[in-house]
């Protein structure tokens, strides 16, 4: 019987050892939650936020505007470094630009509005042609044949000190 009482008192001691008060439990939970939040803030700012960053733009200098032939499109290439998430990568592409007496300088994106293929200016037909799905655009960038429904994107541009500056969105 004495042995039974000793085993019961040991069992009670073990149960009491793992019992904590409600206040201690809540305090520990709040402190642990705070530690998790404080540890997550740098993780989110380093890992998640760069991938959610909206595309930014850059003004690209394409040189003298008077070098463009009048009333015909010229392909102007660009390349610059950009930060993509965590790494610096080269950004390459081209735009179509022309000058005319009425409208000044016009600069179109080289990207088709249908499936983002690169369009090519055909001097013979005086049309932009998309090789992916035979889309065609007139010299004003409006779709005339094929599946594209939207016009070519007219890029924001300006002429400063005789140089063509085009805003390229990344």
N, C-alpha and C positions, 0 to 999 in steps of 0.2 A: 504494500500500500504506500509505503514511503517512496518507493521507486516510482510509482504512478504519479505521486504529487511532484516529484522532482522533474519528471518528463513533461508534465503539464506546465510547470513554471518555466522550463526551458522553452517550450513551444510559445508561451505567452511572451517571453522575453524576445524571442525571434520575431514574432508578429509586431511587437511594440517598436522593434528596431526599424522596421520598414514603414511604419505609419508616420505620415507627416501631416501637419495641420493644413487646413485650407489656405490660410494666409501664406504659409511657406511655399505651397504649391503654386499659388498665383504669382508670388514674387519671383520665383524661379522661372516660371513660364514667361513673364513679362521681360525679365532680363535676357533670357535665351532668345526671345523674339526680337528684342532690340539689337542683340548681337548679330542675328541673321540679317536684319535690315541694314545695319551699318556695314556688314561685309558685302551685301548685295549692291550697294550704291556704286562702289568703284567697278564692280563687275559689269553692271549695266552700262555705265558710262564708257567703259573701254571696249566691251564686246558687242553690245546691242545697238547703242546710239549711232556709231558710224555707219552701220548697215541701213539705218532708217533715214539717214540724211537725204534731204531732197537734192535733186540735181541742181547744181549751180552753173553759172555761165562764165564765159571768159570772152573778152574782146580780143579778136585776133586781127593782126595787121597783115593785110594782103599786098601791101605796096602801093605804088602810084596808080591812081584811078585813070590817068591819061594813057596808061599802057594797055588798057582794054580796047580791043577793036570795036568800033562803033557798030551798033545794030547786030551784033552776033555774040553768042554766049561763049565764055571762056571758062575752062575748068581751073579753079584755084584750089591748090592743095594746102593742107595745114597739118602740123604735128606739134604737140606740146605735152608736157607731163602733167598728170592729174592724180590726185589721191583718191583711190577707189577702196573705201573701207579702211584697210590697214596698210595697203601697199601703194607705191607710186607706179603708175603705168603710163605708157605713151598713149595719147589720144590722137588718132589719125583719121583723116577723112578729106572730103573735098566739097566744094560748093560750086554752083553755076552763077556767074555774074556777067552782066552786060551793061553798057551805057547806051543811052539814046538821047536825042535832043529834047524830046518831050518830057520824059519821066526821070531823067538823070540816071542814077545807078539802080539796078534791080539785082537782088541776090536771092537765089532759090536754094533750098536744101537739096542735096543729091538723093535724098531718101524718098522712095515711092510711098504714097499715102495708103497703099493697099496692104503690102506685106513687108515694107521696109527694105526692099531691094534697092540697089543703086540705079538711078536713071542716068541715061546717056543722051547727050544732045546730038541729034542727027542733023548736020548742016544741010544735007540734000533735001530732006522732007520738012525741015524747020520744025521739028517736033522733039520733045523729050520722049524717049522710049524706055520702057522697063522690060528687061529681058526675061524676067521670071514668069509673067503672065500676060505678056503682050499689051501691057497698059501703055497708053499714049497720052501725052499732055501737050497742049499748044504753047506758044511762046509766053503766054501769060500765066502758065502753070495750071490751067484748067483741064480737067480730064475730057478727052474726046473719044477714046476707044478703050476697050478692055474692062476689067473689073473695077479699077479705081473709081470711087465716087467723090472723093475729096480732092481738092487741088493740091499742088505741091506747096510746101510751106515756104512762105516769103520770110526770109530771115531779117531780124532787126539789124540795121547797118547805118553807118554814117561816114561822111567824108570829112576828115580833119586834116588840114595842112596838105591837101592833095592826096592823102592816103585813104584807102578803103579799110574801114574797121568793121568787122562783122561779129555779132554776138553769137557765139557757139554755146549751146546748152549741153551740159554733160549729163 
